[in-house]
Amino acid sequence: MYDIAVIGGGIVGLSFAMQACEKFPGLRLLILEKENGVAQHQTGHNSGVIHSGVYYKPGSLKARLCVEGAREMVEFCLRHGIAHEVCGKVIVATNSEEAARLDDLRQRGEATG
């Protein structure tokens, strides 16, 4: 008998399950996943990049959430012994139009933090 059944062992289902167990320590929770392991479907196919918010308008909600989320993700990985690498970001221009945007992106990145 379980109190909650979470359908899907991807990032959203696992995040919900973790938060539910932290908030309600006695909770009996079941995770139902069709794959052989967690994060094997859509979650396992993402780029694995923690986004910096460089493409969003400085001060916007998206930019702020990227910076806050990146900080929290690194802290989470450290707390739980999850391998990760903070290696920065390289943005490359492949033509003259993109080269013209590089300075704007640098300014956005600096303003966003």
JOBEL-V802561 format. One line per field, one symbol per residue. ss: DSSP state (~ for helix, > for strand, _ for the rest). phi: phi as a letter, one per 20 degrees, with the letter a starting at -180 (. if undefined). psi: psi as a letter, one per 30 degrees, with the letter a starting at -180 (. if undefined). A space follows every 10 residues. Layout:
ss->???
phi->???
psi->???
//
This chain:
ss->___>>>>___ ~~~~~~~~~~ ~~~_____>> >>________ __~~~_____ __________ ~~~~~~~~~~ ~~~~~~~~~_ __________ _____~~~~~ ~~~~~~~~~~ ~~_
phi->.cebddeode ffffffffff fffcgefdcc ddcfefbfle dfgfdefmee fenfeefgnf gfffffffff fffffffffd mefbcedncd ddedbfffff egffffffff ffn
psi->klekkkjkha eeeeeeeeee eeeifgkjkk kkkflfllhf ceefglfgkj kfgfflkkfl eeeeeeeeee eeeeeeeeeg hkklkjgakk kkkfleeeef feeeeeeeee ef.
//
